[in-house]
Amino acid sequence: AVVELIALPGSHIRYSTVQNWSTNVYNLVTKRGIAHKNAKIEWVDGNIGSRLTMKYPSVILKGEGSHAEVISVAYSGKGQHQDAGAKIHHLASNTTSKILSKSISKDGGRGSYRGLVTVSPKAENCKLNVVCDALILDENSRSDTYPTMEVANPTARCEHEASVSKVSDEQLFYLMSRGIGCDEARQMLIEAFLVDVVDALDDPKREWLIEPIEHWIKTRVS
């Protein structure tokens, strides 16, 4: 897939996609956009299938007051590597950006976040926020984070958060103590982990993303 978005002054573009390729597919994608004055570009992205995915939607914030958001979720199962992230370039002043990346790894799967955010020397008062959360469901799976921030203007405000975790034993115990079965409780916690991305998707893409993930979640994890 090759996608290019051009957001003219004051416009708002949201591009959402969910891929569920066969596990013998190599999914190498180019997605980019340019936002002019007071424009907004959103990428909402779900990656479930393929043997290897390499996808980094990019946005050039060319106009003052423009905004970019990249929200993504990736599921990596046996033999899969989901290498996803974002690139955002702040060229104009008073621009803002947000990157939210969620990944789930199971059965030896590998999830990676790879991102680049830049602020040019002439871009004043920019704000950028990057959050990468990974959930690992067994000891054989893997998560990697490769965040890069290149900030050339001292007025920029930069925030970066990253977490790697497993399903909480305390939360699992709490739900089970309320009469919920172990598998159902585990599924509820994983769905809660994905809620930020799921809420950003419109129907029917929400179902396209949730139903395949639920299928894998329902199989017992160690």
Phi and psi restraints in degrees (value plus and minus 20) as a CYANA .aco file:
   2 VAL   PHI    -147.9  -107.9
   2 VAL   PSI      98.9   138.9
   3 VAL   PHI    -149.4  -109.4
   3 VAL   PSI     115.6   155.6
   4 GLU   PHI    -152.9  -112.9
   4 GLU   PSI     109.0   149.0
   5 LEU   PHI    -134.2   -94.2
   5 LEU   PSI     117.8   157.8
   6 ILE   PHI    -145.8  -105.8
   6 ILE   PSI      89.0   129.0
   7 ALA   PHI    -119.2   -79.2
   7 ALA   PSI      87.2   127.2
   8 LEU   PHI     -94.1   -54.1
   8 LEU   PSI     147.5   187.5
   9 PRO   PHI     -70.0   -30.0
   9 PRO   PSI     107.9   147.9
  10 GLY   PHI      59.8    99.8
  10 GLY   PSI     -19.5    20.5
  11 SER   PHI    -111.0   -71.0
  11 SER   PSI     147.7   187.7
  12 HIS   PHI    -157.1  -117.1
  12 HIS   PSI     101.3   141.3
  13 ILE   PHI    -140.1  -100.1
  13 ILE   PSI     110.0   150.0
  14 ARG   PHI    -139.8   -99.8
  14 ARG   PSI     104.4   144.4
  15 TYR   PHI    -138.7   -98.7
  15 TYR   PSI      95.2   135.2
  16 SER   PHI    -140.6  -100.6
  16 SER   PSI     122.5   162.5
  17 THR   PHI    -171.0  -131.0
  17 THR   PSI     127.1   167.1
  18 VAL   PHI    -149.9  -109.9
  18 VAL   PSI     103.6   143.6
  19 GLN   PHI    -131.4   -91.4
  19 GLN   PSI     119.5   159.5
  20 ASN   PHI    -159.9  -119.9
  20 ASN   PSI      41.6    81.6
  21 TRP   PHI     -90.2   -50.2
  21 TRP   PSI     143.1   183.1
  22 SER   PHI     -84.3   -44.3
  22 SER   PSI     135.0   175.0
  23 THR   PHI     -95.7   -55.7
  23 THR   PSI     -13.8    26.2
  24 ASN   PHI    -124.7   -84.7
  24 ASN   PSI      -5.9    34.1
  25 VAL   PHI    -122.3   -82.3
  25 VAL   PSI     117.0   157.0
  26 TYR   PHI    -120.9   -80.9
  26 TYR   PSI      95.8   135.8
  27 ASN   PHI    -125.0   -85.0
  27 ASN   PSI      76.0   116.0
  28 LEU   PHI    -132.8   -92.8
  28 LEU   PSI      94.7   134.7
  29 VAL   PHI    -143.1  -103.1
  29 VAL   PSI     123.7   163.7
  30 THR   PHI    -138.3   -98.3
  30 THR   PSI      99.4   139.4
  31 LYS   PHI    -155.7  -115.7
  31 LYS   PSI     107.7   147.7
  32 ARG   PHI    -167.4  -127.4
  32 ARG   PSI     136.5   176.5
  33 GLY   PHI    -168.1  -128.1
  33 GLY   PSI     140.4   180.4
  34 ILE   PHI    -152.7  -112.7
  34 ILE   PSI     110.8   150.8
  35 ALA   PHI    -134.0   -94.0
  35 ALA   PSI     104.1   144.1
  36 HIS   PHI    -110.0   -70.0
  36 HIS   PSI    -188.3  -148.3
  37 LYS   PHI     -74.7   -34.7
  37 LYS   PSI     106.9   146.9
  38 ASN   PHI      37.4    77.4
  38 ASN   PSI       2.5    42.5
  39 ALA   PHI    -113.1   -73.1
  39 ALA   PSI     143.6   183.6
  40 LYS   PHI    -157.3  -117.3
  40 LYS   PSI     112.7   152.7
  41 ILE   PHI    -143.9  -103.9
  41 ILE   PSI     110.9   150.9
  42 GLU   PHI    -143.4  -103.4
  42 GLU   PSI     111.3   151.3
  43 TRP   PHI    -129.2   -89.2
  43 TRP   PSI     106.3   146.3
  44 VAL   PHI    -141.1  -101.1
  44 VAL   PSI     100.2   140.2
  45 ASP   PHI    -155.5  -115.5
  45 ASP   PSI     111.4   151.4
  46 GLY   PHI    -143.9  -103.9
  46 GLY   PSI     110.2   150.2
  47 ASN   PHI    -145.0  -105.0
  47 ASN   PSI      96.8   136.8
  48 ILE   PHI    -139.4   -99.4
  48 ILE   PSI     -68.9   -28.9
  49 GLY   PHI    -115.4   -75.4
  49 GLY   PSI    -182.4  -142.4
  50 SER   PHI      61.3   101.3
  50 SER   PSI     135.9   175.9
  51 ARG   PHI     -97.2   -57.2
  51 ARG   PSI     -63.8   -23.8
  52 LEU   PHI    -158.6  -118.6
  52 LEU   PSI     108.8   148.8
  53 THR   PHI    -137.6   -97.6
  53 THR   PSI     112.7   152.7
  54 MET   PHI    -148.5  -108.5
  54 MET   PSI      86.3   126.3
  55 LYS   PHI    -163.9  -123.9
  55 LYS   PSI      99.5   139.5
  56 TYR   PHI    -156.7  -116.7
  56 TYR   PSI      60.0   100.0
  57 PRO   PHI     -74.5   -34.5
  57 PRO   PSI     117.9   157.9
  58 SER   PHI    -144.1  -104.1
  58 SER   PSI     130.8   170.8
  59 VAL   PHI    -155.6  -115.6
  59 VAL   PSI     112.0   152.0
  60 ILE   PHI    -121.7   -81.7
  60 ILE   PSI      95.3   135.3
  61 LEU   PHI    -109.3   -69.3
  61 LEU   PSI      69.3   109.3
  62 LYS   PHI    -106.9   -66.9
  62 LYS   PSI     -53.4   -13.4
  63 GLY   PHI    -121.0   -81.0
  63 GLY   PSI     127.6   167.6
  64 GLU   PHI     -80.5   -40.5
  64 GLU   PSI     117.5   157.5
  65 GLY   PHI      59.9    99.9
  65 GLY   PSI     -13.5    26.5
  66 SER   PHI     -98.8   -58.8
  66 SER   PSI     142.5   182.5
  67 HIS   PHI    -161.5  -121.5
  67 HIS   PSI     125.0   165.0
  68 ALA   PHI    -153.7  -113.7
  68 ALA   PSI     122.0   162.0
  69 GLU   PHI    -156.6  -116.6
  69 GLU   PSI     116.7   156.7
  70 VAL   PHI    -147.9  -107.9
  70 VAL   PSI      96.6   136.6
  71 ILE   PHI    -139.6   -99.6
  71 ILE   PSI     102.3   142.3
  72 SER   PHI    -160.7  -120.7
  72 SER   PSI     133.2   173.2
  73 VAL   PHI    -157.3  -117.3
  73 VAL   PSI     122.4   162.4
  74 ALA   PHI    -157.1  -117.1
  74 ALA   PSI     117.3   157.3
  75 TYR   PHI    -134.2   -94.2
  75 TYR   PSI     107.8   147.8
  76 SER   PHI    -139.8   -99.8
  76 SER   PSI      96.8   136.8
  77 GLY   PHI    -126.2   -86.2
  77 GLY   PSI    -181.4  -141.4
  78 LYS   PHI     -77.0   -37.0
  78 LYS   PSI     106.9   146.9
  79 GLY   PHI      54.4    94.4
  79 GLY   PSI      -9.9    30.1
  80 GLN   PHI    -129.7   -89.7
  80 GLN   PSI     126.7   166.7
  81 HIS   PHI    -153.6  -113.6
  81 HIS   PSI      93.6   133.6
  82 GLN   PHI    -122.1   -82.1
  82 GLN   PSI      84.4   124.4
  83 ASP   PHI    -127.3   -87.3
  83 ASP   PSI      77.5   117.5
  84 ALA   PHI    -152.3  -112.3
  84 ALA   PSI     141.1   181.1
  85 GLY   PHI     158.4   198.4
  85 GLY   PSI    -163.2  -123.2
  86 ALA   PHI    -183.0  -143.0
  86 ALA   PSI     137.8   177.8
  87 LYS   PHI    -153.7  -113.7
  87 LYS   PSI     106.3   146.3
  88 ILE   PHI    -153.0  -113.0
  88 ILE   PSI     110.8   150.8
  89 HIS   PHI    -139.1   -99.1
  89 HIS   PSI      94.5   134.5
  90 HIS   PHI    -107.9   -67.9
  90 HIS   PSI      83.8   123.8
  91 LEU   PHI    -120.2   -80.2
  91 LEU   PSI     -42.3    -2.3
  92 ALA   PHI    -135.4   -95.4
  92 ALA   PSI     142.5   182.5
  93 SER   PHI     -95.6   -55.6
  93 SER   PSI     137.2   177.2
  94 ASN   PHI      37.4    77.4
  94 ASN   PSI      14.0    54.0
  95 THR   PHI    -118.8   -78.8
  95 THR   PSI     134.4   174.4
  96 THR   PHI    -155.7  -115.7
  96 THR   PSI     132.5   172.5
  97 SER   PHI    -169.6  -129.6
  97 SER   PSI     134.6   174.6
  98 LYS   PHI    -163.4  -123.4
  98 LYS   PSI     111.0   151.0
  99 ILE   PHI    -142.1  -102.1
  99 ILE   PSI     105.5   145.5
 100 LEU   PHI    -145.6  -105.6
 100 LEU   PSI      96.4   136.4
 101 SER   PHI    -143.1  -103.1
 101 SER   PSI     108.0   148.0
 102 LYS   PHI    -143.7  -103.7
 102 LYS   PSI     116.7   156.7
 103 SER   PHI    -158.5  -118.5
 103 SER   PSI     126.0   166.0
 104 ILE   PHI    -145.6  -105.6
 104 ILE   PSI     109.5   149.5
 105 SER   PHI    -142.5  -102.5
 105 SER   PSI     116.8   156.8
 106 LYS   PHI    -170.1  -130.1
 106 LYS   PSI     132.2   172.2
 107 ASP   PHI      36.3    76.3
 107 ASP   PSI      18.0    58.0
 108 GLY   PHI      65.0   105.0
 108 GLY   PSI     -11.8    28.2
 109 GLY   PHI     -91.7   -51.7
 109 GLY   PSI     140.9   180.9
 110 ARG   PHI    -146.1  -106.1
 110 ARG   PSI     107.0   147.0
 111 GLY   PHI    -136.0   -96.0
 111 GLY   PSI     116.8   156.8
 112 SER   PHI    -151.5  -111.5
 112 SER   PSI     120.7   160.7
 113 TYR   PHI    -129.0   -89.0
 113 TYR   PSI     108.8   148.8
 114 ARG   PHI    -153.2  -113.2
 114 ARG   PSI      93.7   133.7
 115 GLY   PHI    -157.9  -117.9
 115 GLY   PSI     136.4   176.4
 116 LEU   PHI    -160.1  -120.1
 116 LEU   PSI     105.2   145.2
 117 VAL   PHI    -146.1  -106.1
 117 VAL   PSI     108.2   148.2
 118 THR   PHI    -144.5  -104.5
 118 THR   PSI     128.9   168.9
 119 VAL   PHI    -147.4  -107.4
 119 VAL   PSI     102.5   142.5
 120 SER   PHI     -95.9   -55.9
 120 SER   PSI     139.3   179.3
 121 PRO   PHI     -79.2   -39.2
 121 PRO   PSI     -49.4    -9.4
 122 LYS   PHI    -111.3   -71.3
 122 LYS   PSI     -22.5    17.5
 123 ALA   PHI    -108.9   -68.9
 123 ALA   PSI      86.2   126.2
 124 GLU   PHI    -110.7   -70.7
 124 GLU   PSI     125.2   165.2
 125 ASN   PHI      36.9    76.9
 125 ASN   PSI      26.0    66.0
 126 CYS   PHI    -108.9   -68.9
 126 CYS   PSI     130.2   170.2
 127 LYS   PHI    -147.8  -107.8
 127 LYS   PSI     110.1   150.1
 128 LEU   PHI    -157.7  -117.7
 128 LEU   PSI     119.0   159.0
 129 ASN   PHI    -154.8  -114.8
 129 ASN   PSI     107.7   147.7
 130 VAL   PHI    -146.9  -106.9
 130 VAL   PSI     106.6   146.6
 131 VAL   PHI    -149.5  -109.5
 131 VAL   PSI     102.5   142.5
 132 CYS   PHI    -144.2  -104.2
 132 CYS   PSI      97.0   137.0
 133 ASP   PHI    -140.7  -100.7
 133 ASP   PSI     113.2   153.2
 134 ALA   PHI    -145.9  -105.9
 134 ALA   PSI     120.5   160.5
 135 LEU   PHI    -141.4  -101.4
 135 LEU   PSI     100.6   140.6
 136 ILE   PHI    -130.1   -90.1
 136 ILE   PSI     106.2   146.2
 137 LEU   PHI    -120.8   -80.8
 137 LEU   PSI     -21.9    18.1
 138 ASP   PHI    -179.7  -139.7
 138 ASP   PSI     149.4   189.4
 139 GLU   PHI     -94.0   -54.0
 139 GLU   PSI     -34.7     5.3
 140 ASN   PHI    -111.2   -71.2
 140 ASN   PSI     -28.9    11.1
 141 SER   PHI    -109.7   -69.7
 141 SER   PSI     150.2   190.2
 142 ARG   PHI    -166.6  -126.6
 142 ARG   PSI     127.5   167.5
 143 SER   PHI    -157.1  -117.1
 143 SER   PSI     115.9   155.9
 144 ASP   PHI    -150.1  -110.1
 144 ASP   PSI     126.3   166.3
 145 THR   PHI    -149.3  -109.3
 145 THR   PSI     107.3   147.3
 146 TYR   PHI    -147.5  -107.5
 146 TYR   PSI      53.7    93.7
 147 PRO   PHI    -107.7   -67.7
 147 PRO   PSI     119.3   159.3
 148 THR   PHI    -151.9  -111.9
 148 THR   PSI     109.2   149.2
 149 MET   PHI    -146.1  -106.1
 149 MET   PSI     104.3   144.3
 150 GLU   PHI    -137.8   -97.8
 150 GLU   PSI      82.0   122.0
 151 VAL   PHI    -133.9   -93.9
 151 VAL   PSI      97.2   137.2
 152 ALA   PHI    -131.2   -91.2
 152 ALA   PSI      -9.3    30.7
 153 ASN   PHI    -150.7  -110.7
 153 ASN   PSI     105.4   145.4
 154 PRO   PHI     -90.0   -50.0
 154 PRO   PSI     -31.4     8.6
 155 THR   PHI    -105.2   -65.2
 155 THR   PSI     -24.3    15.7
 156 ALA   PHI     -92.1   -52.1
 156 ALA   PSI     127.2   167.2
 157 ARG   PHI    -133.1   -93.1
 157 ARG   PSI      97.3   137.3
 158 CYS   PHI    -137.8   -97.8
 158 CYS   PSI     116.4   156.4
 159 GLU   PHI    -153.7  -113.7
 159 GLU   PSI     115.8   155.8
 160 HIS   PHI    -161.7  -121.7
 160 HIS   PSI     109.9   149.9
 161 GLU   PHI    -151.6  -111.6
 161 GLU   PSI     121.2   161.2
 162 ALA   PHI    -164.3  -124.3
 162 ALA   PSI     121.3   161.3
 163 SER   PHI    -164.7  -124.7
 163 SER   PSI     124.8   164.8
 164 VAL   PHI    -148.5  -108.5
 164 VAL   PSI     107.7   147.7
 165 SER   PHI    -169.7  -129.7
 165 SER   PSI     151.9   191.9
 166 LYS   PHI    -137.4   -97.4
 166 LYS   PSI     155.3   195.3
 167 VAL   PHI     -82.1   -42.1
 167 VAL   PSI     107.1   147.1
 168 SER   PHI     -86.8   -46.8
 168 SER   PSI     105.2   145.2
 169 ASP   PHI     -84.7   -44.7
 169 ASP   PSI     -55.5   -15.5
 170 GLU   PHI     -87.0   -47.0
 170 GLU   PSI     -64.2   -24.2
 171 GLN   PHI     -86.5   -46.5
 171 GLN   PSI     -58.2   -18.2
 172 LEU   PHI     -82.7   -42.7
 172 LEU   PSI     -63.7   -23.7
 173 PHE   PHI     -82.9   -42.9
 173 PHE   PSI     -61.1   -21.1
 174 TYR   PHI     -80.9   -40.9
 174 TYR   PSI     -67.2   -27.2
 175 LEU   PHI     -85.7   -45.7
 175 LEU   PSI     -60.7   -20.7
 176 MET   PHI     -87.0   -47.0
 176 MET   PSI     -51.0   -11.0
 177 SER   PHI     -89.4   -49.4
 177 SER   PSI     -34.1     5.9
 178 ARG   PHI    -117.4   -77.4
 178 ARG   PSI      -6.7    33.3
 179 GLY   PHI      71.1   111.1
 179 GLY   PSI     -10.2    29.8
 180 ILE   PHI    -111.7   -71.7
 180 ILE   PSI     114.5   154.5
 181 GLY   PHI     -84.7   -44.7
 181 GLY   PSI     138.2   178.2
 182 CYS   PHI     -79.4   -39.4
 182 CYS   PSI     -69.4   -29.4
 183 ASP   PHI     -85.0   -45.0
 183 ASP   PSI     -61.5   -21.5
 184 GLU   PHI     -86.1   -46.1
 184 GLU   PSI     -60.4   -20.4
 185 ALA   PHI     -83.6   -43.6
 185 ALA   PSI     -61.7   -21.7
 186 ARG   PHI     -82.7   -42.7
 186 ARG   PSI     -61.7   -21.7
 187 GLN   PHI     -83.1   -43.1
 187 GLN   PSI     -61.8   -21.8
 188 MET   PHI     -80.7   -40.7
 188 MET   PSI     -61.1   -21.1
 189 LEU   PHI     -88.1   -48.1
 189 LEU   PSI     -57.1   -17.1
 190 ILE   PHI     -90.1   -50.1
 190 ILE   PSI     -59.4   -19.4
 191 GLU   PHI     -83.8   -43.8
 191 GLU   PSI     -56.8   -16.8
 192 ALA   PHI     -84.4   -44.4
 192 ALA   PSI     -55.1   -15.1
 193 PHE   PHI     -81.9   -41.9
 193 PHE   PSI     -51.1   -11.1
 194 LEU   PHI    -115.3   -75.3
 194 LEU   PSI     -18.9    21.1
 195 VAL   PHI     -80.2   -40.2
 195 VAL   PSI     -55.4   -15.4
 196 ASP   PHI     -82.3   -42.3
 196 ASP   PSI     -59.3   -19.3
 197 VAL   PHI     -96.5   -56.5
 197 VAL   PSI     -62.7   -22.7
 198 VAL   PHI     -80.5   -40.5
 198 VAL   PSI     -61.2   -21.2
 199 ASP   PHI     -84.7   -44.7
 199 ASP   PSI     -45.0    -5.0
 200 ALA   PHI    -101.6   -61.6
 200 ALA   PSI     -32.9     7.1
 201 LEU   PHI    -110.7   -70.7
 201 LEU   PSI     122.5   162.5
 202 ASP   PHI    -110.4   -70.4
 202 ASP   PSI     135.8   175.8
 203 ASP   PHI     -86.5   -46.5
 203 ASP   PSI     125.0   165.0
 204 PRO   PHI    -111.2   -71.2
 204 PRO   PSI     -13.2    26.8
 205 LYS   PHI     -83.4   -43.4
 205 LYS   PSI     -47.9    -7.9
 206 ARG   PHI     -80.1   -40.1
 206 ARG   PSI     -64.1   -24.1
 207 GLU   PHI     -88.7   -48.7
 207 GLU   PSI     -57.4   -17.4
 208 TRP   PHI     -80.9   -40.9
 208 TRP   PSI     -52.4   -12.4
 209 LEU   PHI    -103.8   -63.8
 209 LEU   PSI     -66.9   -26.9
 210 ILE   PHI     -91.6   -51.6
 210 ILE   PSI     -63.0   -23.0
 211 GLU   PHI     -80.3   -40.3
 211 GLU   PSI     -66.8   -26.8
 212 PRO   PHI     -85.1   -45.1
 212 PRO   PSI     -58.4   -18.4
 213 ILE   PHI     -85.8   -45.8
 213 ILE   PSI     -61.2   -21.2
 214 GLU   PHI     -80.7   -40.7
 214 GLU   PSI     -55.9   -15.9
 215 HIS   PHI     -78.9   -38.9
 215 HIS   PSI     -63.9   -23.9
 216 TRP   PHI     -94.8   -54.8
 216 TRP   PSI     -55.8   -15.8
 217 ILE   PHI     -82.1   -42.1
 217 ILE   PSI     -57.6   -17.6
 218 LYS   PHI     -87.3   -47.3
 218 LYS   PSI     -42.5    -2.5
 219 THR   PHI     -93.9   -53.9
 219 THR   PSI     122.7   162.7
 220 ARG   PHI     -86.7   -46.7
 220 ARG   PSI     116.2   156.2
 221 VAL   PHI    -132.0   -92.0
 221 VAL   PSI     132.0   172.0
